[in-house]
């Protein structure tokens, strides 16, 4: 069974229809990325999956006993509120020191345990929030624009960490991202959302879809071509002619 199966989902908030007729699933061990313009319902979809919003229509079926880990865009805390990283991991319930250390180490944040949250950089805070999500030993890790506000090296390092966690923990990853070039290289499947599912599939398929081009243009096509070129070399030597055609396309 899929980890999550969504069928004909409609979500209305404040009298407005945010999502309509959404049908998608997430399978064990895959990385699925949701892209779409601002206001397209990406965060609403994630919050509905974790139970923070109720569907207006349709259904969400989760694997029985599914362990979820959720990394929000940001943590809304009063900056004057004195709380350390280690104390944050004890909210809403205490966790043993061994589990806290393990989660922080997996997130590359072990040295941050005694630090005050107010002192952390954006990248450090995202790793702490990731560590908090890892406490549940998740089968599905859900991330809502986890690199928003980070510089390019910081974003790249964070995505590399997510890929490593997927390999080491065997968890699936469902994330929202605005960094289209990274999405295309890192994802098994991409879902393009604009209140409804415009298109979905392998990165190459989505990038060439008219619905995707209508929303984002072809600005990532060159980066995707480079990804496909490298991917063909590494895994598929029967398509020399195909990747040769893409290799010469200029990045835009």
C-alpha positions as CSV (number, residue, x, y, z in Angstrom):
1,X,0.0,0.0,0.0
2,X,1.0,3.6,-0.6
3,X,2.1,5.6,2.5
4,X,-0.5,8.2,1.6
5,X,-3.3,8.1,-1.0
6,X,-5.3,11.2,-1.7
7,X,-8.5,11.0,-3.8
8,X,-10.6,13.9,-5.2
9,X,-9.5,16.2,-2.3
10,X,-11.1,19.6,-2.0
11,X,-10.1,22.1,0.7
12,X,-11.9,25.3,1.4
13,X,-10.5,27.9,3.9
14,X,-12.4,31.1,4.8
15,X,-15.0,30.4,2.2
16,X,-12.4,30.1,-0.6
17,X,-11.6,26.9,-2.5
18,X,-7.8,26.5,-2.2
19,X,-7.5,22.9,-3.6
20,X,-9.9,21.1,-5.9
21,X,-10.0,17.5,-7.1
22,X,-6.5,16.6,-5.9
23,X,-5.6,12.9,-6.5
24,X,-2.0,11.9,-5.7
25,X,-0.1,9.2,-3.7
26,X,3.3,8.9,-2.1
27,X,5.1,5.5,-2.2
28,X,7.6,4.1,0.1
29,X,11.1,5.5,-0.2
30,X,10.5,8.0,-3.0
31,X,11.2,11.7,-3.2
32,X,8.2,13.7,-4.4
33,X,8.4,17.4,-4.9
34,X,5.5,19.8,-5.2
35,X,6.0,23.0,-7.3
36,X,3.6,25.8,-8.2
37,X,3.2,29.5,-8.1
38,X,2.5,31.5,-4.9
39,X,-1.0,30.9,-3.7
40,X,-1.3,27.6,-5.5
41,X,-2.2,25.6,-2.4
42,X,1.2,23.8,-1.8
43,X,1.4,24.5,2.0
44,X,-2.3,23.9,2.4
45,X,-1.9,20.4,0.8
46,X,0.9,19.5,3.2
47,X,-1.0,20.8,6.2
48,X,-4.0,18.8,5.2
49,X,-1.9,15.6,4.9
50,X,-0.6,16.1,8.4
51,X,-4.1,16.8,9.8
52,X,-3.8,20.5,10.4
53,X,-6.7,21.3,7.9
54,X,-9.8,19.2,7.3
55,X,-10.8,18.2,3.8
56,X,-14.0,19.7,2.5
57,X,-14.5,16.8,0.2
58,X,-12.5,13.7,-0.9
59,X,-10.4,11.5,1.3
60,X,-6.8,11.0,2.6
61,X,-5.8,7.4,3.4
62,X,-2.6,6.9,5.4
63,X,-0.9,3.7,5.9
64,X,-1.9,2.3,9.3
65,X,0.4,3.6,12.0
66,X,2.3,5.8,9.5
67,X,5.1,7.7,11.3
68,X,5.2,11.3,9.9
69,X,7.9,13.9,10.4
70,X,7.1,17.5,9.5
71,X,9.4,20.5,8.9
72,X,7.5,23.8,8.6
73,X,8.7,26.8,6.6
74,X,9.6,28.5,9.9
75,X,9.0,28.3,13.6
76,X,6.9,31.2,14.9
77,X,8.5,32.0,18.3
78,X,8.8,35.2,20.2
79,X,12.6,36.0,19.8
80,X,12.7,37.0,23.4
81,X,11.4,33.6,24.6
82,X,14.5,31.9,26.2
83,X,14.6,28.3,24.9
84,X,17.5,26.2,23.9
85,X,17.7,23.7,21.0
86,X,17.7,20.8,23.4
87,X,14.6,22.1,25.2
88,X,12.8,22.6,21.9
89,X,13.2,18.9,21.3
90,X,11.3,18.2,24.6
91,X,8.2,20.0,23.3
92,X,5.5,18.8,23.5
93,X,6.9,15.8,25.4
94,X,10.3,14.9,26.9
95,X,12.6,12.8,24.8
96,X,15.6,10.8,26.2
97,X,19.0,12.5,25.7
98,X,20.2,9.6,23.6
99,X,17.3,10.1,21.1
100,X,17.8,13.9,21.1
101,X,21.6,13.5,20.4
102,X,20.9,11.0,17.6
103,X,18.3,13.2,15.9
104,X,20.6,16.3,16.1
105,X,23.5,14.2,14.7
106,X,21.5,13.0,11.8
107,X,20.5,16.5,11.0
108,X,24.1,17.8,11.3
109,X,23.2,19.9,14.3
110,X,24.6,18.0,17.3
111,X,26.8,21.0,18.4
112,X,23.8,23.3,18.6
113,X,22.1,21.5,21.5
114,X,23.0,24.1,24.2
115,X,22.4,27.2,21.9
116,X,19.5,29.6,22.3
117,X,17.0,29.4,19.4
118,X,17.2,33.2,19.0
119,X,21.0,32.9,18.2
120,X,20.6,30.5,15.3
121,X,21.1,31.3,11.7
122,X,18.4,30.4,9.2
123,X,20.3,27.3,8.1
124,X,20.9,26.2,11.6
125,X,17.3,26.6,12.6
126,X,16.2,24.5,9.6
127,X,18.5,21.7,10.7
128,X,17.1,21.9,14.2
129,X,13.5,21.7,12.9
130,X,14.7,18.7,10.8
131,X,16.1,17.0,13.9
132,X,12.8,17.5,15.6
133,X,11.0,15.9,12.7
134,X,13.4,12.9,12.9
135,X,12.6,12.1,16.5
136,X,9.6,10.1,15.2
137,X,11.8,8.0,13.0
138,X,9.5,8.9,10.1
139,X,8.5,6.7,7.3
140,X,7.4,9.9,5.5
141,X,9.3,13.2,5.9
142,X,7.3,16.3,4.9
143,X,9.1,19.6,4.3
144,X,7.5,22.9,3.4
145,X,10.0,25.0,1.5
146,X,12.8,24.0,3.9
147,X,15.5,26.2,2.2
148,X,13.5,29.4,2.0
149,X,15.8,32.3,3.0
150,X,19.0,30.2,2.7
151,X,21.8,31.1,0.3
152,X,22.6,28.7,-2.6
153,X,25.4,26.8,-0.8
154,X,23.2,26.4,2.3
155,X,20.3,25.2,0.1
156,X,22.5,22.7,-1.7
157,X,23.9,21.3,1.6
158,X,20.4,20.9,3.0
159,X,19.1,19.0,-0.1
160,X,22.2,16.8,0.0
161,X,21.4,16.0,3.7
162,X,17.8,15.1,2.8
163,X,18.9,12.8,0.0
164,X,21.3,11.1,2.5
165,X,18.6,10.7,5.1
166,X,16.4,9.1,2.5
167,X,19.1,6.6,1.7
168,X,20.0,5.9,5.4
169,X,16.6,5.8,6.9
170,X,14.6,4.5,3.9
171,X,12.0,7.1,4.4
172,X,9.9,8.8,1.7
173,X,10.2,12.5,1.3
174,X,7.4,14.9,0.2
175,X,8.5,18.5,-0.1
176,X,7.4,21.8,-1.4
177,X,10.2,23.8,-3.2
178,X,10.6,26.9,-5.2
179,X,14.1,25.9,-6.5
180,X,13.1,24.3,-9.7
181,X,16.6,23.4,-10.9
182,X,17.3,21.5,-7.6
183,X,13.9,19.9,-7.7
184,X,14.5,18.5,-11.2
185,X,17.8,16.9,-10.1
186,X,16.7,15.6,-6.7
187,X,13.2,14.2,-7.2
188,X,11.9,10.9,-8.3
189,X,8.6,12.6,-9.1
190,X,7.3,16.2,-9.5
191,X,3.8,17.4,-9.0
192,X,2.9,20.7,-10.5
193,X,0.1,22.3,-8.5
194,X,-2.1,25.4,-9.1
195,X,-5.2,24.8,-7.1
196,X,-5.4,21.5,-8.9
197,X,-2.8,19.0,-10.3
198,X,-1.6,20.6,-13.5
199,X,0.7,17.8,-14.4
200,X,2.9,15.2,-12.6
201,X,5.5,12.6,-13.4
202,X,9.2,12.2,-13.8
203,X,11.1,15.5,-13.8
204,X,11.8,15.4,-17.5
205,X,8.2,14.8,-18.3
206,X,6.9,17.6,-16.1
207,X,9.5,20.1,-17.4
208,X,8.4,19.6,-21.0
209,X,4.6,19.7,-20.2
210,X,2.7,22.7,-21.6
211,X,1.0,23.3,-18.2
212,X,4.4,23.6,-16.4
213,X,5.8,25.9,-19.2
214,X,2.7,28.1,-18.9
215,X,3.4,28.6,-15.2
216,X,7.2,28.8,-15.2
217,X,8.4,29.3,-18.7
218,X,11.4,27.3,-20.0
219,X,14.0,28.9,-17.7
220,X,15.0,25.6,-16.1
221,X,15.1,23.7,-19.3
222,X,18.9,24.0,-19.8
223,X,19.5,22.9,-16.2
224,X,17.2,20.0,-16.7
225,X,18.9,19.1,-20.0
226,X,22.2,18.9,-18.1
227,X,20.6,16.7,-15.5
228,X,19.2,14.4,-18.2
229,X,22.6,14.2,-19.9
230,X,24.4,13.2,-16.7
231,X,21.6,10.8,-15.8
232,X,21.7,9.0,-19.2
233,X,25.5,8.6,-18.9
234,X,25.2,7.1,-15.5
235,X,22.3,4.8,-16.0
236,X,21.3,4.4,-19.6
237,X,24.0,3.9,-22.3
238,X,21.5,3.1,-25.0
239,X,20.3,6.7,-25.4
240,X,23.5,8.4,-26.6
241,X,21.6,10.0,-29.5
242,X,18.9,11.3,-27.1
243,X,21.2,12.9,-24.5
244,X,23.5,14.3,-27.2
245,X,20.6,16.3,-28.5
246,X,19.9,17.7,-25.1
247,X,23.6,18.3,-24.1
248,X,24.0,21.2,-26.6
249,X,21.0,23.1,-25.4
250,X,22.1,26.3,-23.7
251,X,21.2,26.8,-20.1
252,X,18.7,29.7,-19.7
